[in-house]
Amino acid sequence: MQQFNKSLTSAAVQDAPRNPPRTSGFPVVGSIPGVLRHQTDYLMNAWREHGDIYTLDLGLVSIVMLNHPDYAQHILRDNLSNYAKGGEMWASVREVIGDGLVTSEGNYWRRQRRMIQPHFHRQKLAGLVTLMMEAIDDGMRDWDARAASGEPFDIAKAYANITMKVIVRSMFGRALDEHDADRLGEAMSYALDYMLKNMVYGKLPKWMPAPGRNRFHAMLEQVDAYLYTLIAQRRLVKDTGDDLLNMFLHLVDDETGMPLSDKEIRDEAATIFLAGYETTSIAMTWATFMLTQHQHVTDKMATQVHDVLGNRTPVFEDLMQLQYPRMVMEETMRLYPPVFWLPRTAVEDDVIGGYAIKAGQMVAAVPLTIHRHPEFWATPDSFDPENFAPDAAKGRHPQAWMPFGAGQRLCIGKDFALMEGALILSRLMQRYIVHPVTDQQPQIALSTTLTPKDGLWVRLEKRR
Ligand code: HEM
């Protein structure tokens, strides 16, 4: 790793705010070619070159990148009312998930968040552990055969399948059979994958052909058909299960006494799917990659899992004692935050770190760089779960680690994801030893999330 250029980090406080330094690129397209080639390397290098705040020039669009926890705190907490979720990217997300928690703003968002949040607290999620474990075991059903054959397989894909099952099962309980759950998952995944392209194609006139657009709309229709049918069916049976659909159906606004409409439930269900499945599977993939590179961490985790669980299926009460799998997840998401940038748009002129931010300017907090900031991490590029040992975070800047965002828009599924991650890693440790098939670091795909481009190929061995 190159030495970080510290003199630039404090370029800050000048009397009259200046414009942030700008990446140099080509005319019209700016830095797009560099970003397309190696998105995350480009962002790391630009940070080292330009410092904690700089403008990423993308031709017609530019984004002020914020690489210091203070600056992230500024847009997400201290002056959050000035930073909205506007612009093409959010418009494109809205097309898929409507006005769910991730996309809504203002009073509407506040109402939904107030109603939903209490149900995502750790204790409230206890009822989901059984459903989660069923989905995890289901997803690992063919892993023994894989271990017996010794064939390399893409564990990233397998995790995507597991986390999708976990979300579908947590959302709808056992109401969907496996075939329908997979089809809903596929339709959703297609719509989500297409979102980034939709951001670009959205600028084209409607009559112009855009590859994949028709399929995108067909998939959205399919998702709607599934979701509305499930909601209607559940309204009839008055089920009292532990799943999230049941929770949504019983929510009542304590100010107005009104329940959620079908459309609101559809949007929140689609949102939970969008927000909760790919992010967690990416985190699991990087965690597994880290385990294959750090034998002593794997050994320590396997020992803790063995001591707490032996061979039995984990239950909610075990999670308190399964601290090390959680530390591994947290440290993995420091080095590889699945959501590596959080974009916003400035509503009015502002000043960040002595630099001028104009109304309408896109800005983004960048966990990818913040998590490796040498002012806050002693060995920023090394993998060390002890960074998350009890008490280790004392005195640390609250935004030095922010894979789940910050402030009032903090991820509502944080406890859900950490719980799910600990359960998956525990099951993995109970049953398998994971061997890497190459020494190569996975390449990162061009995506809105930190996705390994070609998955993660491993070989499984059954643990005795
Ligand atoms: C490792 C897994 C996860 C990561 C890294 C992650 C990350 C994030 C981040 C960074 C945000 C803030 C986005 C912003 O401010 O622009 C967010 C918001 C959100 N996440 Fe997660 N998430 C994860 C899992 C989940 C799960 C499992 C669920 C649901 C079960 C979920 C539901 C949500 C929702 C609903 C929001 C919007 C909250 C709001 O704005 O009120 N997430 N997530």
Residues whose N, C-alpha, C, O or C-beta is under 5 A from the ligand:
A	BS01	HEM	L101 V102 R113 I272 A275 G276 T279 T280 A283 P338 V339 L342 M402 P403 F404 G405 Q408 R409 L410 C411 I412 G413 F416 A417
